[in-house]
Amino acid sequence: MLYAFVLFPLVGALAAWVIPSQRLRPRILPVVGAVHLAITLAVLADTPPLSPEGWVGLDPLGKIVLLSISLLFLACAVYAVGYLAYRQERSNRVLCMGVLVCLSAMTLVTMSRHLGLLWVALETTTVSMAPLVYFNKNARSIEATWKYLLICSVGIALALLGLFFLAYSTIVAGQIEPTLLLDPLIASAGKLHPAWLHAAFIFLLVGFGSKMGLAPLHTWKPDAYGEAPGLVGALLSGGLVNCAFLAVLRVYQICAASGAELVFFRNALMALGFVSMAFAAVFMVRQTDFKRMLAWSSVEHVGILAVALGLGKGALFGALFHVLNNGLSKGVLFLSSGNIHRSYNSKTTDVVRGALRRLPWSGALFLAGFIAITGSPPFSPFLSEYQIVSSAFMQGSGRAGAAFLLLLAVVFIGMASTVLPLVLGDPPKELQASEYRERFLTVGPPLFLMGIILMLGVWIPEPLLVLLRDGAALLEATR
């Protein structure tokens, strides 16, 4: 069943290649997205066992990332039908195929219990998304695509070198069978050669960290997010980032099980996390391009995830909850920003003002998404960020908690200085009327995601609460 789950989006991609109609082709996406979400809910309720060879299976960590990806993809798939109706001047065959191949690869990432297979799936996401960043086919988009491919490919190559070191540490140990299967590695982590294990952790953190966009490995993000269509930015920020974070969680499990390397790995995560939050805080201030602002917001939130993982204990629950919250919130922001960009034909606040008057639904959703992503109640990111910062103070890490709050405050001020003029006030008088009109297909998906974020801010369903607790317990159990 799990193998069929991975192959199903590839069947949709093949159908997208075969169908000649520009109008009909995008309609494959919501069909695949709806079936994918239905299967996701089914496997969450009744999880299939591991494959006989142990390469494929779902644990609580994979389930959390899979749920966030499936919800986000369905929203982006429905949005794509309305968005591509306004982009008939460009062929949508590559875009429809690319997002479906990427969905298959992201699904495989969540199920991979073999680190080599996990690496292949992550590299597939990189390759499949590159043509989508280039969708607008201009000089800026090709530059963004080049940076995205170059930096992510270098990062994933470093991760591959880290996997070689990890495999070699099993060979040097001599007491265990050489393997890259996750469960045997965790079980025998204490017997692995410490020097090679230490080198493996460094390369894996740098490699997967560049895929996440942790500073100073983040330089592909502002260009890629700024030039890609809104639905592609949503999948990059809420899909690929979560997959890369899952890879870091797998490394964390092995590191924690080894015992000796846990302090080093946590300190490295906290250092990169705070550097990412600081970079985002600095570059978000007076940012005039609102799509690049969202890229810096993504840099901030991967920093939050890294800090939470570095803190450990109670912050682990907050980190896993924030995986879901950040992905859905970014979906709201990127999809609504795509509507605003399409109406104004500009991404800068010099032109884009008064969005609430020109686009009432998209402007309101963008404003609500800003309030949510900056950790304000009653939205769910407030709960996950509160869990993280409260855990810092409860563990005696007062300086880390204070720095966390300070950087959150700077980011809030920086984002507010861009978002509030964008949505409030009157549109420029010299601005020409736009053919773009808000439709259900382009407003409904971010509204759906916003509803989930609001619901999770006031009530977490018991099955999800149990899943988050099981995920945090799994990370704690490997210590």
Secondary structure, DSSP 8 states (H G I E B T S, - for coil): -HHHHHHHHHHHHHHHHH---TTTGGGHHHHHHHHHHHHHHHHHHS-----TTSSB---HHHHHHHHHHHHHHHHHHHHHHHHHHT-TTS--HHHHHHHHHHHHHHHHHHHB-BHHHHHHHHHHHHHHHHHHHTTT-SHHHHHHHHHHHHHHHHHHHHHHHHHHHHHHHHHHH-SS----BHHHHHHTGGGS-HHHHHHHHHHHHHHHHHHHT-TTS-TTHHHHHHHS-HHHHHHIIIIIHHHHHHHHHHHHHHHHHHSTTHHHHHHHHHHHHHHHHHHHHHHHTT--BHHHHHHHHHHHHHHHHHHHHHH-TTHHHHHHHHHHHHHHHHHHHHHHHHHHHHHHT--BTTT---HHHHSHHHHHHHHHHHHHHTT-TTSHHHHHHHHHHHHHHHTT-HHHHHHHHHHHHHHHHHHHHHHHHHHSS---TT----S----HHHHHHHHHHHHHHHHHHH---HHHHHHHHHHHHHHHHT-
